[in-house]
Amino acid sequence: MNSNLSDPAFWSRFQFGFTLTYHYLFPQLTMGLAWFLVYWKWRALRTGDEKYNQAVRFWTKIFGLNFAVGVVTGIPMEFQFGTNWADFSRYAGGVIGQTLAMEGMFAFFLESAFVGALIWGEKRLGPRYHFLAAVAVALGSWVSGYFILVTNAFMQHPVGYRIEADGLLGIASLRAYLLNPWAWVQFAHNQMAALVTGSFVVTAVGAFYTLRRLHSSQSQLYLRAGTLVALMASVLVAFPTGDQQAKMVGNHQPVTLAAMEGRFVGGPRAGVAVIGQPNIAARRLDNPIEVPGALSFLAYGTFQSYVNGLDEYPEDTWPDNIELLYYSFHLMITLGTIFVALMAYASFQNWRGRLKSSTWLLWVLMLAFPLPYIANTLGWMTAELGRQPWLIYGLFHTRDGYSKVVSNGDTIFTLMGFTGLYFVLGLLFLFLFGREIGHGPDEEGVVGRGDEGGVSSRREEQFV
């Protein structure tokens, strides 16, 4: 990001980036939790085991709370298209307005209509219809994500558009626009990352209850499901979805790929930097330790493939903050590797029956839940910083998209307002989230496997 503090585009970008980053803390958990609810509800129908219904009731409350805050924090971003990015909205609204409207009219309404039924309608709906409500919520959350990602994919790789007589964009092929190949890859990668977030949170709550010797049956259910899903999703984030995303970048945004790796000089057998510091002035990567040929393989499928360097492109087409882009990408990759290793070991210990007694590992699992939020944020920073200096890649520059009538003072004032509001909202969310965790699953009249008579309930009363 251009750090010229007198540039109005900087403050509009900073404000949108702040509100978007904060907002996405919530949808990634709802999308990650949704299919846990579907699975547990399905298991309750198949087995008749009440522990699965207890899990659904507990996590539905977390889901609903998270969903509500996500809605509140998402509304300001819609307004910013008009207030801070009016020129962009005027230019591209005929295209991106289609999917933004579809997300609101179809997917969001589907999800929001059934969230209430899922939270409060179990007795009225009965087991089967309550299961269908869970399916509708999960589908709504993921379809909503797809429409948003189609919008972003158009900004990364524009297809299905035409330039109208007045110079603005319009839809040439709705089918091509909705089935953008970049959107399919991005959707798969993003949704697997959301599953990582959801499974890490489920695992962390299970580890917390296990360490406190509370809710034995539920805590073991959360640990088993959470670690297994986290392992599978973490692997899928890397391959094939991450691999395909890298190939999309290499084929359609080669200058972005070069910046992500701090690669100034092109050549075959290009390596992935394990360690290195991009030195823009000297046009090199300082102190590099690389895996030879890895970048060539990841981007183009063979170790001998030629990878372009930044020096092969005009400097005004380079991403405008290569250092931040480089570190965002590499920290994301590092965290993803840690996720696979951690959850592979945790799943192995669970298979051996030793996870419950491994105190140090339970502490790690409990404290690791913020890491997927960080990794998801870094992933979106990589995507958005890498697209610069374009709002729509190859068509429309970022410098042309902000609202010229909005002053720096206006934007900074609203940014301070958002910061204060979101701080208070965050405290309220953490309080309510913590209260639900403190109350725990409703196990009235049910003794979980491994609970010793009424010992568990007495411990729960002491804890609450």
LUMVEXDREN-876842 format. One line per field, with one value per residue (C-alpha): residue number from 0; residue in three letters; x, y, z. Coordinates in nm, 3 decimals, m for minus. Layout:
BEGIN
num = NUM, ...;
residu = ALA, ...;
c1 = X, ...;
c2 = Y, ...;
c3 = Z, ...;
# end
This chain:
BEGIN
num = 0, 1, 2, 3, 4, 5, 6, 7, 8, 9, 10, 11, 12, 13, 14, 15, 16, 17, 18, 19, 20, 21, 22, 23, 24, 25, 26, 27, 28, 29, 30, 31, 32, 33, 34, 35, 36, 37, 38, 39, 40, 41, 42, 43, 44, 45, 46, 47, 48, 49, 50, 51, 52, 53, 54, 55, 56, 57, 58, 59, 60, 61, 62, 63, 64, 65, 66, 67, 68, 69, 70, 71, 72, 73, 74, 75, 76, 77, 78, 79, 80, 81, 82, 83, 84, 85, 86, 87, 88, 89, 90, 91, 92, 93, 94, 95, 96, 97, 98, 99, 100, 101, 102, 103, 104, 105, 106, 107, 108, 109, 110, 111, 112, 113, 114, 115, 116, 117, 118, 119, 120, 121, 122, 123, 124, 125, 126, 127, 128, 129, 130, 131, 132, 133, 134, 135, 136, 137, 138, 139, 140, 141, 142, 143, 144, 145, 146, 147, 148, 149, 150, 151, 152, 153, 154, 155, 156, 157, 158, 159, 160, 161, 162, 163, 164, 165, 166, 167, 168, 169, 170, 171, 172, 173, 174, 175, 176, 177, 178, 179, 180, 181, 182, 183, 184, 185, 186, 187, 188, 189, 190, 191, 192, 193, 194, 195, 196, 197, 198, 199, 200, 201, 202, 203, 204, 205, 206, 207, 208, 209, 210, 211, 212, 213, 214, 215, 216, 217, 218, 219, 220, 221, 222, 223, 224, 225, 226, 227, 228, 229, 230, 231, 232, 233, 234, 235, 236, 237, 238, 239, 240, 241, 242, 243, 244, 245, 246, 247, 248, 249, 250, 251, 252, 253, 254, 255, 256, 257, 258, 259, 260, 261, 262, 263, 264, 265, 266, 267, 268, 269, 270, 271, 272, 273, 274, 275, 276, 277, 278, 279, 280, 281, 282, 283, 284, 285, 286, 287, 288, 289, 290, 291, 292, 293, 294, 295, 296, 297, 298, 299, 300, 301, 302, 303, 304, 305, 306, 307, 308, 309, 310, 311, 312, 313, 314, 315, 316, 317, 318, 319, 320, 321, 322, 323, 324, 325, 326, 327, 328, 329, 330, 331, 332, 333, 334, 335, 336, 337, 338, 339, 340, 341, 342, 343, 344, 345, 346, 347, 348, 349, 350, 351, 352, 353, 354, 355, 356, 357, 358, 359, 360, 361, 362, 363, 364, 365, 366, 367, 368, 369, 370, 371, 372, 373, 374, 375, 376, 377, 378, 379, 380, 381, 382, 383, 384, 385, 386, 387, 388, 389, 390, 391, 392, 393, 394, 395, 396, 397, 398, 399, 400, 401, 402, 403, 404, 405, 406, 407, 408, 409, 410, 411, 412, 413, 414, 415, 416, 417, 418, 419, 420, 421, 422, 423, 424, 425, 426, 427, 428, 429, 430, 431, 432, 433, 434, 435, 436, 437, 438, 439, 440, 441, 442, 443, 444, 445, 446, 447, 448, 449, 450, 451, 452, 453, 454, 455, 456, 457, 458, 459, 460, 461, 462, 463;
residu = MET, ASN, SER, ASN, LEU, SER, ASP, PRO, ALA, PHE, TRP, SER, ARG, PHE, GLN, PHE, GLY, PHE, THR, LEU, THR, TYR, HIS, TYR, LEU, PHE, PRO, GLN, LEU, THR, MET, GLY, LEU, ALA, TRP, PHE, LEU, VAL, TYR, TRP, LYS, TRP, ARG, ALA, LEU, ARG, THR, GLY, ASP, GLU, LYS, TYR, ASN, GLN, ALA, VAL, ARG, PHE, TRP, THR, LYS, ILE, PHE, GLY, LEU, ASN, PHE, ALA, VAL, GLY, VAL, VAL, THR, GLY, ILE, PRO, MET, GLU, PHE, GLN, PHE, GLY, THR, ASN, TRP, ALA, ASP, PHE, SER, ARG, TYR, ALA, GLY, GLY, VAL, ILE, GLY, GLN, THR, LEU, ALA, MET, GLU, GLY, MET, PHE, ALA, PHE, PHE, LEU, GLU, SER, ALA, PHE, VAL, GLY, ALA, LEU, ILE, TRP, GLY, GLU, LYS, ARG, LEU, GLY, PRO, ARG, TYR, HIS, PHE, LEU, ALA, ALA, VAL, ALA, VAL, ALA, LEU, GLY, SER, TRP, VAL, SER, GLY, TYR, PHE, ILE, LEU, VAL, THR, ASN, ALA, PHE, MET, GLN, HIS, PRO, VAL, GLY, TYR, ARG, ILE, GLU, ALA, ASP, GLY, LEU, LEU, GLY, ILE, ALA, SER, LEU, ARG, ALA, TYR, LEU, LEU, ASN, PRO, TRP, ALA, TRP, VAL, GLN, PHE, ALA, HIS, ASN, GLN, MET, ALA, ALA, LEU, VAL, THR, GLY, SER, PHE, VAL, VAL, THR, ALA, VAL, GLY, ALA, PHE, TYR, THR, LEU, ARG, ARG, LEU, HIS, SER, SER, GLN, SER, GLN, LEU, TYR, LEU, ARG, ALA, GLY, THR, LEU, VAL, ALA, LEU, MET, ALA, SER, VAL, LEU, VAL, ALA, PHE, PRO, THR, GLY, ASP, GLN, GLN, ALA, LYS, MET, VAL, GLY, ASN, HIS, GLN, PRO, VAL, THR, LEU, ALA, ALA, MET, GLU, GLY, ARG, PHE, VAL, GLY, GLY, PRO, ARG, ALA, GLY, VAL, ALA, VAL, ILE, GLY, GLN, PRO, ASN, ILE, ALA, ALA, ARG, ARG, LEU, ASP, ASN, PRO, ILE, GLU, VAL, PRO, GLY, ALA, LEU, SER, PHE, LEU, ALA, TYR, GLY, THR, PHE, GLN, SER, TYR, VAL, ASN, GLY, LEU, ASP, GLU, TYR, PRO, GLU, ASP, THR, TRP, PRO, ASP, ASN, ILE, GLU, LEU, LEU, TYR, TYR, SER, PHE, HIS, LEU, MET, ILE, THR, LEU, GLY, THR, ILE, PHE, VAL, ALA, LEU, MET, ALA, TYR, ALA, SER, PHE, GLN, ASN, TRP, ARG, GLY, ARG, LEU, LYS, SER, SER, THR, TRP, LEU, LEU, TRP, VAL, LEU, MET, LEU, ALA, PHE, PRO, LEU, PRO, TYR, ILE, ALA, ASN, THR, LEU, GLY, TRP, MET, THR, ALA, GLU, LEU, GLY, ARG, GLN, PRO, TRP, LEU, ILE, TYR, GLY, LEU, PHE, HIS, THR, ARG, ASP, GLY, TYR, SER, LYS, VAL, VAL, SER, ASN, GLY, ASP, THR, ILE, PHE, THR, LEU, MET, GLY, PHE, THR, GLY, LEU, TYR, PHE, VAL, LEU, GLY, LEU, LEU, PHE, LEU, PHE, LEU, PHE, GLY, ARG, GLU, ILE, GLY, HIS, GLY, PRO, ASP, GLU, GLU, GLY, VAL, VAL, GLY, ARG, GLY, ASP, GLU, GLY, GLY, VAL, SER, SER, ARG, ARG, GLU, GLU, GLN, PHE, VAL;
c1 = 0.000, 0.131, 0.221, 0.189, m0.026, m0.144, m0.287, m0.667, m0.649, m0.429, m0.688, m0.976, m0.778, m0.674, m1.029, m1.172, m0.890, m0.951, m1.328, m1.294, m1.029, m1.237, m1.555, m1.399, m1.306, m1.672, m1.784, m1.485, m1.605, m1.970, m1.863, m1.624, m1.880, m2.178, m2.091, m2.004, m2.365, m2.492, m2.271, m2.365, m2.735, m2.709, m2.535, m2.811, m3.069, m2.877, m2.773, m3.024, m2.732, m2.830, m2.472, m2.481, m2.793, m2.624, m2.327, m2.559, m2.745, m2.422, m2.247, m2.561, m2.551, m2.189, m2.283, m2.575, m2.368, m2.092, m2.342, m2.503, m2.173, m2.073, m2.390, m2.334, m1.972, m2.054, m2.305, m2.048, m1.853, m2.156, m2.185, m1.814, m1.859, m2.064, m1.896, m1.527, m1.516, m1.781, m1.570, m1.499, m1.866, m1.970, m1.719, m1.773, m2.115, m2.286, m2.083, m2.001, m2.342, m2.491, m2.321, m2.341, m2.718, m2.737, m2.548, m2.793, m3.118, m3.055, m2.772, m2.785, m3.163, m3.150, m2.893, m3.052, m3.405, m3.298, m3.056, m3.352, m3.512, m3.185, m3.139, m3.497, m3.693, m3.567, m3.882, m4.126, m3.954, m3.867, m3.540, m3.568, m3.672, m3.421, m3.155, m3.279, m3.257, m2.891, m2.832, m3.000, m2.785, m2.467, m2.561, m2.660, m2.330, m2.123, m2.327, m2.300, m1.924, m1.922, m2.102, m1.862, m1.564, m1.697, m1.693, m1.335, m1.232, m1.354, m1.124, m0.836, m0.914, m1.191, m1.403, m1.754, m1.762, m1.792, m1.714, m2.031, m2.058, m2.018, m1.690, m1.835, m1.838, m2.137, m2.213, m2.139, m2.184, m2.337, m2.240, m1.873, m1.880, m2.035, m1.817, m1.490, m1.217, m1.037, m1.354, m1.374, m1.013, m1.040, m1.366, m1.220, m0.908, m1.102, m1.361, m1.097, m0.929, m1.263, m1.292, m0.946, m1.068, m1.387, m1.210, m0.938, m1.204, m1.393, m1.067, m0.970, m1.301, m1.265, m0.912, m1.028, m1.302, m1.065, m0.805, m1.075, m1.221, m1.562, m1.820, m1.622, m1.843, m1.872, m1.507, m1.398, m1.646, m1.504, m1.145, m1.207, m1.404, m1.196, m0.851, m0.957, m1.130, m0.846, m0.592, m0.790, m0.871, m0.512, m0.383, m0.647, m0.560, m0.208, m0.293, m0.471, m0.641, m0.332, m0.135, m0.402, m0.421, m0.046, m0.077, m0.357, m0.136, 0.159, m0.047, m0.249, m0.049, 0.319, 0.438, 0.248, 0.413, 0.754, 0.676, 0.539, 0.876, 1.092, 1.221, 1.376, 1.560, 1.377, 1.505, 1.437, 1.449, 1.324, 1.335, 1.095, 1.259, 1.245, 1.421, 1.510, 1.450, 1.340, 1.571, 1.385, 1.659, 1.922, 1.678, 1.758, 1.656, 1.902, 2.032, 1.817, 1.777, 1.579, 1.436, 1.568, 1.309, 1.014, 0.862, 0.887, 0.705, 0.438, 0.360, 0.393, 0.413, 0.776, 1.103, 1.255, 0.985, 1.088, 0.960, 0.960, 1.134, 1.018, 1.288, 1.100, 0.803, 0.767, 0.805, 0.466, 0.302, 0.469, 0.265, 0.318, 0.426, 0.642, 0.786, 0.446, 0.324, 0.632, 0.609, 0.231, 0.270, 0.557, 0.403, 0.083, 0.277, 0.465, 0.144, m0.015, 0.279, 0.249, m0.123, m0.059, 0.217, 0.024, m0.302, m0.128, 0.039, m0.281, m0.481, m0.213, m0.224, m0.603, m0.587, m0.351, m0.592, m0.334, m0.460, m0.681, m0.387, m0.134, m0.158, 0.104, m0.059, m0.403, m0.259, m0.111, m0.441, m0.632, m0.398, m0.359, m0.712, m0.613, m0.356, m0.604, m0.754, m0.405, m0.336, m0.665, m0.592, m0.244, m0.394, m0.631, m0.350, m0.149, m0.438, m0.523, m0.169, m0.068, m0.341, m0.212, m0.182, m0.512, m0.864, m0.965, m0.654, m0.540, m0.849, m0.884, m0.621, m0.671, m0.575, m0.878, m1.135, m1.164, m1.418, m1.252, m1.505, m1.420, m1.134, m0.863, m1.021, m1.358, m1.205, m0.985, m1.283, m1.497, m1.200, m1.166, m1.539, m1.516, m1.218, m1.402, m1.725, m1.553, m1.351, m1.669, m1.836, m1.536, m1.546, m1.918, m1.862, m1.580, m1.793, m2.090, m1.867, m1.688, m2.018, m2.142, m1.817, m1.851, m2.206, m2.100, m2.317, m2.652, m2.604, m2.896, m3.005, m2.731, m2.415, m2.143, m1.920, m1.629, m1.817, m1.826, m2.189, m2.268, m1.905, m1.915, m2.227, m2.086, m1.767, m1.974, m2.162, m1.834, m1.688, m1.992;
c2 = 0.000, 0.343, 0.494, 0.859, 0.986, 1.287, 1.062, 1.027, 0.685, 0.563, 0.648, 0.502, 0.184, 0.173, 0.219, m0.045, m0.283, m0.232, m0.283, m0.582, m0.751, m0.705, m0.823, m1.140, m1.259, m1.363, m1.515, m1.749, m1.906, m1.934, m2.100, m2.324, m2.428, m2.478, m2.827, m2.943, m2.866, m3.058, m3.360, m3.374, m3.335, m3.615, m3.837, m3.766, m3.878, m4.193, m4.308, m4.149, m4.053, m3.737, m3.614, m3.505, m3.296, m3.143, m3.046, m2.888, m2.687, m2.557, m2.467, m2.319, m2.052, m1.973, m1.974, m1.736, m1.492, m1.497, m1.456, m1.151, m0.967, m1.058, m0.897, m0.579, m0.543, m0.622, m0.342, m0.054, m0.213, m0.195, 0.177, 0.233, 0.134, 0.450, 0.682, 0.604, 0.419, 0.594, 0.613, 0.240, 0.162, 0.375, 0.204, m0.157, m0.153, m0.299, m0.616, m0.656, m0.526, m0.847, m1.081, m0.842, m0.830, m1.209, m1.257, m1.038, m1.151, m1.524, m1.660, m1.420, m1.437, m1.818, m1.833, m1.569, m1.713, m2.055, m1.942, m1.858, m2.195, m2.367, m2.186, m2.181, m2.428, m2.772, m2.872, m2.722, m2.858, m3.204, m3.390, m3.419, m3.063, m2.932, m3.123, m2.962, m2.621, m2.692, m2.790, m2.470, m2.256, m2.429, m2.397, m2.032, m1.943, m2.114, m1.983, m1.636, m1.683, m1.792, m1.482, m1.257, m1.449, m1.425, m1.048, m1.057, m1.303, m1.059, m0.797, m1.045, m1.200, m1.015, m1.231, m1.215, m0.835, m0.581, m0.212, m0.015, 0.291, 0.521, 0.351, 0.167, m0.209, m0.430, m0.801, m0.974, m1.329, m1.390, m1.755, m1.671, m1.418, m1.656, m1.950, m1.758, m2.024, m1.797, m1.796, m2.175, m2.208, m1.917, m2.051, m2.396, m2.248, m1.997, m2.247, m2.497, m2.217, m2.139, m2.505, m2.477, m2.185, m2.364, m2.688, m2.511, m2.333, m2.659, m2.828, m2.542, m2.560, m2.937, m2.896, m2.631, m2.854, m3.151, m2.952, m2.833, m3.185, m3.060, m3.201, m3.519, m3.666, m3.337, m3.243, m3.573, m3.528, m3.183, m3.305, m3.601, m3.408, m3.091, m3.247, m3.474, m3.199, m2.957, m3.204, m3.273, m2.907, m2.795, m3.042, m2.937, m2.569, m2.652, m2.909, m2.909, m2.573, m2.371, m2.534, m2.438, m2.085, m2.046, m2.167, m1.915, m1.635, m1.757, m1.775, m1.454, m1.229, m1.318, m0.985, m1.062, m1.403, m1.244, m0.991, m1.259, m1.435, m1.122, m1.243, m0.961, m1.165, m1.429, m1.774, m2.149, m2.370, m2.078, m2.151, m2.079, m1.863, m2.020, m1.717, m1.387, m1.013, m0.822, m0.530, m0.310, m0.049, m0.312, m0.524, m0.846, m1.080, m1.050, m1.360, m1.604, m1.970, m2.133, m2.468, m2.496, m2.537, m2.531, m2.207, m2.327, m2.645, m2.477, m2.211, m2.405, m2.776, m2.852, m2.780, m2.647, m2.386, m2.025, m1.781, m1.414, m1.158, m0.811, m0.654, m0.781, m0.553, m0.173, m0.057, 0.115, m0.228, m0.371, m0.418, m0.100, m0.268, m0.563, m0.605, m0.642, m0.868, m1.090, m1.129, m1.183, m1.466, m1.635, m1.609, m1.759, m2.051, m2.099, m2.108, m2.352, m2.587, m2.563, m2.644, m2.967, m3.078, m2.992, m3.156, m3.463, m3.518, m3.445, m3.688, m3.953, m3.907, m3.923, m4.247, m4.389, m4.280, m4.049, m3.705, m3.666, m3.728, m3.515, m3.192, m2.997, m3.084, m2.984, m2.647, m2.601, m2.692, m2.455, m2.161, m2.220, m2.112, m1.750, m1.874, m1.959, m1.611, m1.468, m1.701, m1.610, m1.241, m1.287, m1.479, m1.197, m0.943, m1.146, m1.149, m0.779, m0.640, m0.863, m0.722, m0.367, m0.120, m0.239, m0.244, m0.460, m0.631, m0.484, m0.264, m0.009, 0.143, 0.186, 0.552, 0.609, 0.440, 0.641, 0.918, 1.250, 1.454, 1.276, 1.448, 1.287, 1.443, 1.284, 0.940, 0.962, 1.080, 0.782, 0.549, 0.664, 0.606, 0.254, 0.181, 0.285, 0.112, m0.212, m0.207, m0.192, m0.450, m0.679, m0.656, m0.736, m1.033, m1.171, m1.133, m1.315, m1.580, m1.639, m1.662, m1.933, m2.126, m2.088, m2.221, m2.508, m2.768, m2.851, m3.194, m3.187, m3.541, m3.691, m3.853, m3.852, m4.150, m4.112, m3.886, m4.023, m4.005, m3.655, m3.544, m3.373, m3.172, m3.063, m2.947, m2.756, m2.576, m2.483, m2.357, m2.148;
c3 = 0.000, m0.093, 0.244, 0.134, 0.421, 0.220, m0.053, m0.020, m0.186, 0.100, 0.366, 0.167, 0.116, 0.481, 0.604, 0.372, 0.460, 0.832, 0.815, 0.582, 0.798, 1.111, 0.940, 0.801, 1.149, 1.181, 0.845, 0.840, 1.166, 1.056, 0.730, 0.922, 1.185, 0.955, 0.836, 1.188, 1.279, 0.976, 1.056, 1.423, 1.343, 1.087, 1.342, 1.594, 1.337, 1.248, 1.595, 1.830, 2.055, 2.242, 2.272, 1.907, 1.966, 2.270, 2.053, 1.795, 2.060, 2.210, 1.885, 1.734, 2.004, 1.912, 1.544, 1.598, 1.802, 1.543, 1.259, 1.422, 1.468, 1.112, 0.979, 1.180, 1.070, 0.706, 0.654, 0.655, 0.370, 0.141, 0.208, 0.145, m0.218, m0.255, m0.006, m0.055, m0.388, m0.595, m0.913, m0.895, m0.828, m1.125, m1.354, m1.247, m1.079, m1.385, m1.329, m0.961, m0.858, m0.997, m0.753, m0.459, m0.511, m0.552, m0.228, m0.040, m0.206, m0.224, m0.010, 0.285, 0.316, 0.296, 0.573, 0.796, 0.759, 0.880, 1.152, 1.374, 1.301, 1.383, 1.715, 1.847, 1.636, 1.738, 1.932, 1.683, 1.373, 1.494, 1.423, 1.044, 0.969, 1.219, 1.027, 0.703, 0.869, 0.949, 0.586, 0.465, 0.695, 0.577, 0.210, 0.259, 0.423, 0.153, m0.142, 0.011, 0.021, m0.343, m0.468, m0.277, m0.413, m0.770, m0.720, m0.596, m0.868, m1.132, m0.981, m0.998, m1.337, m1.525, m1.757, m1.901, m1.930, m2.209, m2.230, m2.299, m2.523, m2.223, m2.126, m1.826, m1.771, m1.837, m1.842, m2.172, m2.042, m1.701, m1.726, m1.788, m1.506, m1.251, m1.357, m1.361, m1.322, m1.075, m0.860, m0.846, m0.731, m0.490, m0.345, m0.281, m0.120, 0.090, 0.215, 0.319, 0.513, 0.680, 0.780, 0.936, 1.147, 1.252, 1.339, 1.537, 1.745, 1.804, 1.903, 2.135, 2.322, 2.355, 2.487, 2.735, 2.876, 2.893, 3.086, 3.327, 3.349, 3.242, 3.000, 2.939, 2.666, 2.476, 2.508, 2.357, 2.073, 1.997, 2.012, 1.782, 1.522, 1.547, 1.507, 1.220, 1.020, 1.094, 0.957, 0.639, 0.577, 0.645, 0.388, 0.134, 0.184, 0.070, m0.196, m0.430, m0.364, m0.272, m0.552, m0.806, m0.667, m0.716, m1.075, m1.139, m1.011, m1.217, m1.537, m1.501, m1.265, m1.318, m1.179, m0.857, m0.832, m0.870, m0.596, m0.361, m0.378, m0.396, m0.732, m0.932, m1.197, m1.397, m1.485, m1.487, m1.174, m0.964, m0.593, m0.308, m0.043, 0.303, 0.447, 0.285, 0.304, m0.008, m0.081, m0.328, m0.367, m0.452, m0.655, m0.470, m0.192, 0.096, 0.280, 0.082, 0.170, m0.110, m0.214, m0.572, m0.846, m0.606, m0.737, m1.097, m1.003, m0.791, m1.052, m1.377, m1.294, m1.382, m1.206, m1.529, m1.596, m1.643, m1.379, m1.470, m1.253, m1.155, m1.374, m1.681, m1.608, m1.589, m1.232, m1.234, m1.274, m0.962, m0.644, m0.441, m0.116, m0.210, 0.140, 0.306, 0.027, 0.056, 0.434, 0.429, 0.180, 0.359, 0.705, 0.567, 0.422, 0.749, 0.953, 0.708, 0.750, 1.129, 1.107, 0.917, 1.155, 1.472, 1.370, 1.227, 1.563, 1.757, 1.539, 1.587, 1.963, 1.956, 1.755, 2.019, 2.294, 2.451, 2.352, 2.658, 2.891, 2.701, 2.900, 2.705, 2.372, 2.501, 2.603, 2.256, 2.090, 2.317, 2.257, 1.882, 1.784, 1.688, 1.435, 1.154, 1.188, 1.138, 0.845, 0.674, 0.718, 0.571, 0.279, 0.194, 0.234, m0.017, m0.265, m0.234, m0.210, m0.501, m0.726, m0.690, m0.856, m1.006, m0.868, m1.165, m1.291, m1.621, m1.658, m1.382, m1.153, m0.779, m0.806, m1.031, m0.809, m0.488, m0.430, m0.511, m0.311, 0.018, 0.198, 0.410, 0.716, 0.640, 0.595, 0.905, 1.112, 1.007, 1.052, 1.414, 1.458, 1.318, 1.541, 1.856, 1.756, 1.662, 1.983, 2.190, 1.966, 2.003, 2.382, 2.380, 2.149, 2.366, 2.679, 2.525, 2.366, 2.695, 2.879, 2.644, 2.685, 3.062, 3.059, 2.838, 2.665, 2.821, 2.975, 3.215, 3.289, 3.076, 3.206, 2.943, 2.889, 3.123, 3.366, 3.715, 3.826, 3.942, 3.968, 3.630, 3.710, 4.047, 3.877, 3.621, 3.897, 4.066, 3.738, 3.640;
# end
